[in-house]
Amino acid sequence: MKKKTPNEYGRVAEIQWTRRDRMHEDAPPYGRPGKRNSTSNAQRSTLNAQSASNLRFDLEERLLEFSVRIIRLVDALPNTRAANHIAGQLLRCGTSPYGNHGEVEAAESRKDFIHKLKVCLKELKETRRWLRLLAKSSMLPETKLVPILNETEELIRIFFSSIRTAERNAK
């Protein structure tokens, strides 16, 4: 979404909202019109410095993508009694870590933080079990299940390591 807004000197800057509610502003040079700003780049951050600091691992985004993949996988299952049962279970436990991760971020204490991380881990382990059952039952081609199973394993490792680190830091 683009929006034009005047800055403090009356010039119009174009603001564009990018992914994750970050703002990118195409503004004119710093300072008053007609006056050159003599501040060195060492004192003012540059685009390269800003983008390098914004490159970070976003677990929330990864969990969101994981949930979307689970939803698509469930929608691809055949309409049988067994598949519907597995679909319901997989849909609940496979999308749960995304919601529970929000609870982790709002933890009230370190103990609460660790507990909520463990809930996410439990749901991911349950998801892995249902995916393994799907693979064994041949309801979907194995090529569709291998990537989501690998992502599940990686997320389990991430949460396991986070729990171990948080418990170590709690001592």
N, CA and C of each residue as an Amber inpcrd file, in Angstrom:
protein
   513
   0.8450000  -1.1610000   0.0000000   0.0000000   0.0000000   0.0000000
   0.8980000   1.2340000   0.0000000   0.6390000   2.1530000  -0.8990000
   1.4350000   3.3740000  -0.9840000   0.5940000   4.5510000  -0.5120000
   1.2670000   5.4750000   0.1580000   0.5860000   6.6490000   0.6790000
   1.5550000   7.8080000   0.6200000   1.1030000   8.9640000   0.1530000
   1.9650000  10.1450000   0.0940000   1.6720000  11.0210000   1.3060000
   2.7470000  11.4120000   2.0000000   2.6030000  12.2560000   3.1810000
   3.6330000  13.3720000   3.1380000   3.2550000  14.5690000   3.6070000
   4.2450000  15.6520000   3.6490000   5.1580000  15.4690000   4.8460000
   6.4440000  15.8100000   4.6780000   7.3470000  15.7520000   5.8230000
   7.3800000  17.1310000   6.4880000   8.2630000  17.2990000   7.4750000
   8.2640000  18.5470000   8.2400000   8.6740000  19.7640000   7.4170000
   9.2890000  19.5600000   6.2540000   9.7160000  20.6720000   5.4280000
   8.7480000  20.9360000   4.2670000   7.6120000  20.2630000   4.2880000
   6.6030000  20.4960000   3.2720000   6.7850000  19.6730000   2.0120000
   7.8890000  18.8890000   1.9330000   8.0820000  18.0320000   0.7670000
   7.2850000  16.7420000   0.9570000   6.8570000  16.1560000  -0.1310000
   6.0390000  14.9430000  -0.0680000   6.9340000  13.7230000  -0.1840000
   6.7770000  12.8160000   0.7480000   7.5010000  11.5510000   0.7210000
   6.4990000  10.4450000   0.4460000   6.9200000   9.4590000  -0.3060000
   6.0380000   8.3400000  -0.5900000   6.3720000   7.2160000   0.3760000
   5.3600000   6.7670000   1.1210000   5.5460000   5.6970000   2.1010000
   4.9040000   4.4430000   1.5410000   5.6510000   3.3610000   1.5960000
   5.1370000   2.0870000   1.1070000   5.2650000   1.0660000   2.2280000
   4.1500000   0.3760000   2.5580000   4.1760000  -0.6680000   3.5740000
   4.6030000  -1.9530000   2.9040000   5.6000000  -2.5960000   3.4840000
   6.0960000  -3.8460000   2.9430000   5.6470000  -4.9850000   3.8330000
   6.1470000  -6.1810000   3.5600000   5.7860000  -7.3420000   4.3660000
   6.0730000  -7.1130000   5.8360000   5.3290000  -7.7570000   6.6880000
   5.4800000  -7.7030000   8.1490000   5.3350000  -6.2950000   8.6940000
   4.4820000  -5.4910000   8.0750000   4.1550000  -4.1510000   8.5570000
   5.3880000  -3.2620000   8.7220000   6.3760000  -3.4380000   7.8660000
   7.5390000  -2.5500000   7.8810000   7.3170000  -1.4720000   6.8400000
   7.8060000  -0.3010000   7.1340000   7.5780000   0.8430000   6.2730000
   8.8470000   1.1600000   5.4950000   8.6780000   1.4580000   4.2400000
   9.7910000   1.9080000   3.4000000   9.4090000   3.2780000   2.8810000
  10.2360000   4.2460000   3.1340000   9.9100000   5.6180000   2.7570000
  10.8720000   6.1060000   1.6920000  10.3080000   6.5540000   0.5690000
  11.1060000   7.1700000  -0.4830000  11.0960000   8.6650000  -0.2350000
  11.9460000   9.0990000   0.6660000  11.9590000  10.5030000   1.0750000
  13.0840000  11.2490000   0.3740000  12.9270000  12.5690000   0.2600000
  14.0200000  13.3730000  -0.2770000  15.2010000  13.3560000   0.6860000
  16.3500000  13.8840000   0.2860000  17.5310000  13.8830000   1.1600000
  17.2520000  14.5560000   2.5040000  18.0900000  14.2070000   3.4990000
  17.9500000  14.7890000   4.8270000  18.1400000  16.2980000   4.7920000
  17.5660000  16.9740000   5.7580000  17.8120000  18.4040000   5.9310000
  16.7870000  19.2860000   5.2520000  16.9850000  20.5670000   5.4430000
  16.0720000  21.5510000   4.8600000  16.3070000  21.6620000   3.3650000
  15.2550000  22.0930000   2.6240000  15.4330000  22.2720000   1.1840000
  16.5340000  23.2850000   0.9090000  17.4090000  22.9470000  -0.0130000
  18.4650000  23.8610000  -0.4140000  19.6790000  23.8340000   0.4920000
  19.5750000  23.1880000   1.6630000  20.7170000  23.1240000   2.5750000
  21.2500000  21.6960000   2.5790000  22.5230000  21.5460000   2.3850000
  23.1330000  20.2180000   2.3500000  23.4710000  19.7890000   3.7710000
  23.0840000  18.5750000   4.1180000  23.3550000  18.0360000   5.4430000
  24.7900000  17.5250000   5.4910000  25.5450000  17.9540000   6.4730000
  26.9550000  17.5710000   6.5390000  27.2110000  16.4110000   7.4910000
  26.1700000  15.7320000   7.9370000  26.3550000  14.5960000   8.8320000
  26.9750000  13.4410000   8.0630000  28.0190000  12.8520000   8.6140000
  28.6930000  11.7550000   7.9110000  27.8580000  10.4800000   8.0000000
  28.1310000   9.5750000   7.0940000  27.4120000   8.3010000   7.0880000
  27.6900000   7.4890000   8.3370000  28.8070000   7.7030000   8.9850000
  29.1170000   6.9680000  10.2020000  28.1280000   7.3140000  11.3100000
  27.5630000   8.5220000  11.2530000  26.6070000   8.9370000  12.2720000
  25.1670000   8.6470000  11.8670000  24.9360000   8.3170000  10.6220000
  23.5850000   8.0600000  10.1320000  23.5820000   6.6750000   9.5030000
  22.6140000   5.8450000   9.8580000  22.5830000   4.4960000   9.3080000
  22.2550000   4.5400000   7.8230000  22.8050000   3.6060000   7.0980000
  22.5630000   3.5140000   5.6660000  21.6540000   2.3370000   5.3850000
  21.1370000   2.2640000   4.1780000  20.2550000   1.1610000   3.8200000
  20.9220000  -0.1880000   4.0040000  22.2040000  -0.3170000   3.6080000
  22.8890000  -1.5910000   3.7590000  23.0040000  -1.9920000   5.2280000
  23.3070000  -1.0450000   6.0960000  23.4180000  -1.3470000   7.5170000
  22.0620000  -1.7320000   8.0880000  21.0070000  -1.0670000   7.6450000
  19.6750000  -1.3810000   8.1460000  19.2280000  -2.7520000   7.6880000
  19.4270000  -3.0840000   6.4220000  18.9680000  -4.3770000   5.9280000
  19.7670000  -5.5120000   6.5390000  21.0410000  -5.3000000   6.8290000
  21.8410000  -6.3530000   7.4500000  21.3460000  -6.6380000   8.8620000
  20.8990000  -5.6170000   9.5850000  20.4120000  -5.8390000  10.9380000
  19.0060000  -6.4170000  10.9480000  18.2510000  -6.2580000   9.8640000
  16.8950000  -6.8050000   9.7980000  16.8740000  -8.2570000   9.3490000
  18.0150000  -8.7940000   8.9020000  18.0790000 -10.1880000   8.5040000
  18.1580000 -11.0300000   9.7600000  17.0450000 -11.6200000  10.1310000
  17.0250000 -12.4630000  11.3130000  16.0570000 -13.5940000  11.0840000
  16.1810000 -14.6060000  11.8660000  15.3320000 -15.7710000  11.7630000
  13.9710000 -15.4230000  12.3550000  12.9050000 -15.6000000  11.5910000
  11.5710000 -15.2620000  12.0560000  10.7730000 -16.5490000  12.2550000
  10.7610000 -17.0510000  13.4830000  10.0830000 -18.3000000  13.7930000
   8.5770000 -18.1800000  13.6080000   8.0260000 -17.0190000  13.9340000
   6.5870000 -16.8310000  13.7670000   6.1810000 -17.0000000  12.3040000
   6.9470000 -16.4180000  11.4060000   6.6560000 -16.5360000   9.9650000
   6.7960000 -17.9840000   9.5130000   7.7920000 -18.6600000  10.0330000
   8.0100000 -20.0670000   9.6640000   6.8640000 -20.9430000  10.1600000
   6.3720000 -20.6870000  11.3680000   5.2390000 -21.4400000  11.9020000
   3.9580000 -21.1410000  11.1210000   3.8130000 -19.9070000  10.6750000
   2.6540000 -19.5520000   9.8530000   2.6790000 -20.3370000   8.5430000
   3.8430000 -20.3660000   7.8890000   3.9760000 -21.1290000   6.6420000
   3.7380000 -22.6140000   6.8760000   4.2130000 -23.1280000   8.0030000
   3.9970000 -24.5320000   8.3550000   2.5070000 -24.8190000   8.4980000
   1.7890000 -23.9420000   9.1780000   0.3410000 -24.1120000   9.3530000
  -0.3830000 -24.1010000   8.0120000   0.0270000 -23.2130000   7.1310000
  -0.5800000 -23.1420000   5.7940000  -0.3320000 -24.4380000   5.0330000
   0.8740000 -24.9670000   5.1410000   1.1850000 -26.2300000   4.4650000
   0.3530000 -27.3800000   5.0230000   0.1370000 -27.3880000   6.3320000
  -0.7040000 -28.4210000   6.9550000  -2.1310000 -28.3100000   6.4290000
  -2.6520000 -27.1020000   6.3560000  -4.0200000 -26.8890000   5.8590000
  -4.1450000 -27.4010000   4.4290000  -3.1780000 -27.0700000   3.5890000
  -3.2210000 -27.5260000   2.1920000  -3.1190000 -29.0460000   2.1010000
  -2.2850000 -29.6350000   2.9560000  -2.1400000 -31.0840000   2.9750000
  -3.4510000 -31.7540000   3.3760000  -4.0960000 -31.2230000   4.3970000
  -5.3660000 -31.7730000   4.8730000  -6.4310000 -31.6680000   3.7770000
  -6.4410000 -30.5520000   3.0650000  -7.4060000 -30.3870000   1.9780000
  -7.1630000 -31.3580000   0.8280000  -5.9480000 -31.8570000   0.6980000
  -5.6200000 -32.7910000  -0.3800000  -5.9700000 -34.2420000  -0.0410000
  -6.3320000 -34.4960000   1.2060000  -6.6560000 -35.8690000   1.6040000
  -7.9710000 -36.3210000   0.9570000  -8.0990000 -37.6220000   0.7080000
  -9.3510000 -38.1330000   0.1330000 -10.5010000 -37.9990000   1.1330000
 -11.7010000 -38.0410000   0.6210000 -12.8830000 -37.8980000   1.4790000
 -13.3560000 -39.2760000   1.9370000 -12.5690000 -39.8840000   2.8350000
 -12.9430000 -41.1710000   3.4200000 -13.0560000 -40.9910000   4.9280000
 -13.6370000 -41.9760000   5.5710000 -13.8140000 -41.8860000   7.0150000
 -12.4630000 -41.7980000   7.7350000 -11.5300000 -42.6390000   7.3600000
 -10.2020000 -42.6450000   7.9910000  -9.4650000 -41.3390000   7.7100000
  -9.5100000 -40.8940000   6.4610000  -8.8150000 -39.6530000   6.1050000
  -9.4170000 -38.4590000   6.8290000 -10.7360000 -38.4450000   6.9880000
 -11.3780000 -37.3420000   7.7110000 -10.9560000 -37.3140000   9.1760000
 -10.8180000 -38.4980000   9.7770000 -10.3680000 -38.5610000  11.1720000
  -8.9420000 -38.0160000  11.2980000  -8.0560000 -38.4940000  10.4480000
  -6.6610000 -38.0400000  10.4740000  -6.5880000 -36.5480000  10.1560000
  -7.4070000 -36.1140000   9.1970000  -7.4090000 -34.6990000   8.8100000
  -7.7620000 -33.8040000   9.9920000  -8.7800000 -34.1900000  10.7500000
  -9.1810000 -33.3890000  11.9100000  -8.0810000 -33.3080000  12.9520000
  -7.4770000 -34.4500000  13.2470000  -6.3970000 -34.4870000  14.2370000
  -5.1850000 -33.6730000  13.7600000  -4.8280000 -33.8690000  12.5000000
  -3.6620000 -33.1900000  11.9350000  -3.8930000 -31.6850000  11.8460000
  -5.0920000 -31.2980000  11.5100000  -5.4170000 -29.8790000  11.4130000
  -5.2880000 -29.1960000  12.7760000  -5.7560000 -29.8690000  13.8220000
  -5.6710000 -29.2820000  15.1700000  -4.2220000 -29.1790000  15.6560000
  -3.5010000 -30.2960000  15.5990000  -2.1410000 -30.2730000  16.1630000
  -1.1460000 -29.5770000  15.2280000  -1.3990000 -29.5810000  13.9320000
  -0.4740000 -28.9740000  12.9860000  -0.5530000 -27.4640000  12.9150000
  -1.7160000 -26.9000000  13.2580000  -1.8500000 -25.4430000  13.2520000
  -1.6880000 -24.8540000  14.6530000  -1.7280000 -25.6920000  15.6540000
  -1.6130000 -25.2460000  17.0410000  -0.2920000 -24.5530000  17.3810000
   0.8660000 -25.0220000  16.9040000   2.1210000 -24.3520000  17.2820000
   2.1640000 -22.8720000  16.9120000   1.5250000 -22.5050000  15.8020000
   1.5090000 -21.0920000  15.4110000   0.7960000 -20.2450000  16.4660000
  -0.3740000 -20.6870000  16.8890000  -1.1200000 -19.9540000  17.9110000
  -0.4200000 -19.9760000  19.2600000   0.1150000 -21.1340000  19.6150000
   0.8000000 -21.2480000  20.8990000   2.0910000 -20.4400000  20.9420000
   2.7150000 -20.2310000  19.7970000   3.9300000 -19.4120000  19.7640000
   3.6100000 -17.9750000  20.1720000   2.4240000 -17.5060000  19.8420000
   1.9950000 -16.1800000  20.2960000   1.9000000 -16.1290000  21.8120000
   1.4610000 -17.2330000  22.3990000   1.4140000 -17.3230000  23.8600000
   2.8250000 -17.3260000  24.4550000   3.7490000 -17.9680000  23.7770000
   5.1460000 -17.9910000  24.2400000   5.6890000 -16.5750000  24.3190000
   5.3980000 -15.7830000  23.2870000   5.8980000 -14.4080000  23.2550000
   5.2960000 -13.5430000  24.3630000   4.1350000 -13.9460000  24.8870000
   3.4770000 -13.1690000  25.9370000   3.6220000 -13.8260000  27.3120000
   4.6020000 -14.6890000  27.4640000   4.7900000 -15.3920000  28.7310000
   5.0280000 -14.4060000  29.8660000   4.5050000 -14.7470000  31.0380000
   4.5840000 -13.8510000  32.1880000   5.8240000 -14.0900000  33.0460000
   6.4400000 -15.2450000  32.8830000   7.6580000 -15.5460000  33.6440000
   8.4940000 -16.5290000  32.8320000   9.7110000 -16.7750000  33.2840000
  10.5570000 -17.7420000  32.5790000   9.9480000 -19.1400000  32.6500000
   9.3740000 -19.4750000  33.7980000   8.7360000 -20.7860000  33.9660000
   7.5500000 -20.9270000  33.0060000   6.7630000 -19.8860000  32.8880000
   5.6310000 -19.8710000  31.9660000   6.1130000 -19.9620000  30.5190000
   7.2110000 -19.2550000  30.2220000   7.8150000 -19.2780000  28.8920000
   8.2190000 -20.7050000  28.5110000   8.8990000 -21.3860000  29.4160000
   9.3510000 -22.7560000  29.1600000   8.1580000 -23.6860000  28.9890000
   7.1550000 -23.5240000  29.8470000   5.9570000 -24.3690000  29.7520000
   5.2780000 -24.2150000  28.3880000   5.1470000 -22.9810000  27.9320000
   4.4740000 -22.7370000  26.6460000   5.3040000 -23.2240000  25.4690000
   6.6270000 -23.1410000  25.5780000   7.4840000 -23.7400000  24.5600000
   7.2760000 -25.2490000  24.5000000   7.1330000 -25.8620000  25.6790000
   6.9070000 -27.3150000  25.7360000   5.5690000 -27.7030000  25.1140000
   4.5630000 -26.8420000  25.2340000   3.2680000 -27.1020000  24.5880000
   3.4440000 -27.1070000  23.0660000   4.1960000 -26.1370000  22.5490000
   4.4770000 -26.0960000  21.1040000   5.2090000 -27.3590000  20.6670000
   6.1930000 -27.7670000  21.4340000   6.9580000 -28.9670000  21.1150000
   6.0640000 -30.2030000  21.1150000   5.1940000 -30.3150000  22.1060000
   4.2640000 -31.4460000  22.1950000   3.3720000 -31.5190000  20.9610000
   2.8510000 -30.3770000  20.5320000   1.9740000 -30.3430000  19.3570000
   2.7380000 -30.7040000  18.0830000   3.9830000 -30.2770000  17.9820000
   4.7960000 -30.6300000  16.8170000   5.1030000 -32.1260000  16.7850000
   5.3580000 -32.7080000  17.9480000   5.6010000 -34.1510000  18.0060000
   4.3390000 -34.9290000  17.6270000   3.1930000 -34.4430000  18.0600000
   1.9320000 -35.0890000  17.6800000   1.7130000 -34.9710000  16.1730000
   2.0320000 -33.8200000  15.6200000   1.9170000 -33.6230000  14.1670000
   2.7910000 -34.6260000  13.4320000   4.0080000 -34.8080000  13.9180000
   4.9220000 -35.7720000  13.3010000   4.3220000 -37.1740000  13.3000000
   3.6630000 -37.5640000  14.3850000   3.0480000 -38.8940000  14.4540000
   1.9310000 -39.0560000  13.4360000   1.0770000 -38.0430000  13.3260000
  -0.0230000 -38.1300000  12.3580000   0.5010000 -38.1360000  10.9330000
   1.5520000 -37.3760000  10.6580000   2.1480000 -37.3740000   9.3190000
   2.7740000 -38.7300000   8.9990000   3.4000000 -39.3430000   9.9830000
   3.9740000 -40.6810000   9.7770000   2.8890000 -41.7040000   9.5030000
   1.7550000 -41.5690000  10.1920000   0.6240000 -42.4610000   9.9350000
   0.0980000 -42.2700000   8.5140000   0.0100000 -41.0150000   8.0910000
  -0.4190000 -40.7330000   6.7180000   0.5330000 -41.3700000   5.7070000
   1.8190000 -41.2470000   5.9530000   2.8080000 -41.8110000   5.0370000
   2.6770000 -43.3340000   4.9790000   2.4750000 -43.9550000   6.1220000
   2.3660000 -45.4140000   6.1960000   1.0850000 -45.9130000   5.5380000
   0.0100000 -45.1250000   5.6180000  -1.2900000 -45.5420000   5.0720000
  -1.4000000 -45.3130000   3.5690000  -0.4590000 -44.6060000   2.9800000
  -0.4310000 -44.3210000   1.5320000  -1.6660000 -43.5660000   1.0420000
  -2.2190000 -42.6970000   1.8820000  -3.3560000 -41.8710000   1.4520000
  -2.9170000 -40.7610000   0.5160000  -1.6530000 -40.3520000   0.6490000
  -1.0600000 -39.3370000  -0.2280000   0.2780000 -39.8670000  -0.7220000
   0.7200000 -39.4030000  -1.8690000   2.0500000 -39.8200000  -2.3410000
   3.1380000 -39.3680000  -1.3700000   4.1340000 -40.1980000  -1.2210000
   5.2230000 -39.9000000  -0.2850000   5.9390000 -38.6070000  -0.6310000
   5.9680000 -38.2450000  -1.8980000   6.6520000 -37.0150000  -2.3130000
   5.9990000 -35.7710000  -1.7200000   4.6960000 -35.8510000  -1.4230000
   4.0170000 -34.7110000  -0.7870000   4.3030000 -34.6520000   0.7050000
   4.6040000 -35.7860000   1.3080000   4.7580000 -35.8430000   2.7590000
   6.1950000 -35.6210000   3.2340000   7.1740000 -35.9640000   2.4290000
   8.5750000 -35.8590000   2.8510000   8.9540000 -34.4160000   3.2190000
   8.6360000 -33.4160000   2.3780000   9.0380000 -32.0410000   2.7570000
   8.3960000 -31.5520000   4.0580000   7.1240000 -31.8550000   4.2680000
   6.4560000 -31.3870000   5.4970000   6.9650000 -32.1650000   6.7200000
   7.3100000 -33.4230000   6.5230000   7.9060000 -34.1900000   7.6220000
   9.2810000 -33.6250000   7.9850000  10.0590000 -33.2510000   6.9810000
  11.3760000 -32.6520000   7.2460000  11.2360000 -31.3210000   7.9900000
  10.2700000 -30.5060000   7.5770000  10.0390000 -29.2240000   8.2620000
   9.5970000 -29.4570000   9.7070000   8.7680000 -30.4710000   9.9150000
   8.3260000 -30.8100000  11.2740000   9.5250000 -31.1790000  12.1390000
  10.4230000 -31.9980000  11.5880000  11.6280000 -32.3880000  12.3330000
  12.4890000 -31.1770000  12.6800000  12.6530000 -30.2620000  11.7350000
  13.4560000 -29.0660000  11.9990000  12.8250000 -28.2060000  13.0860000
  11.5090000 -28.0360000  13.0220000  10.8230000 -27.2330000  14.0480000
  10.9280000 -27.8930000  15.4200000  10.8320000 -29.2190000  15.4610000
  10.9920000 -29.9360000  16.7310000  12.3760000 -29.6680000  17.2980000
  13.3980000 -29.7230000  16.4580000  14.7750000 -29.4550000  16.9230000
  14.9230000 -28.0220000  17.4370000  14.3080000 -27.0790000  16.7320000
  14.3770000 -25.6730000  17.1470000  13.7460000 -25.4940000  18.5250000
  12.5400000 -26.0430000  18.7050000  11.8620000 -25.8840000  19.9910000
  12.5840000 -26.6530000  21.0920000  13.1040000 -27.8320000  20.7940000
  13.8480000 -28.5980000  21.7970000  15.0660000 -27.8110000  22.2600000
  15.7960000 -27.2360000  21.3120000  16.9780000 -26.4400000  21.6640000
  16.5990000 -25.1900000  22.4570000  15.5010000 -24.5570000  22.0770000
  15.0490000 -23.3600000  22.7990000  14.6840000 -23.6890000  24.2370000
  14.0170000 -24.8200000  24.4290000  13.6440000 -25.2430000  25.7800000
  14.8920000 -25.5230000  26.6010000  15.8350000 -26.2530000  26.0170000
  17.0730000 -26.5860000  26.7260000  17.8370000 -25.3180000  27.1050000
  17.9150000 -24.3610000  26.1940000  18.6090000 -23.1000000  26.4750000
  17.8940000 -22.3090000  27.5630000  16.5730000 -22.2260000  27.4680000
  15.8010000 -21.4760000  28.4700000  15.9250000 -22.1230000  29.8580000
  15.9190000 -23.4390000  29.9020000  16.0730000 -24.1270000  31.1950000
  17.4670000 -23.9070000  31.7590000  18.4720000 -23.9230000  30.9020000
  19.8480000 -23.6810000  31.3530000  19.9940000 -22.2720000  31.8830000
  19.3720000 -21.3060000  31.2040000  19.4740000 -19.9010000  31.6320000
  18.6550000 -19.6150000  32.8770000  17.6870000 -20.4810000  33.1950000
  16.8420000 -20.2820000  34.3650000  17.5680000 -20.6380000  35.6500000
  18.6410000 -21.3990000  35.5360000  19.3750000 -21.8500000  36.7330000
  20.3090000 -20.8040000  37.2630000
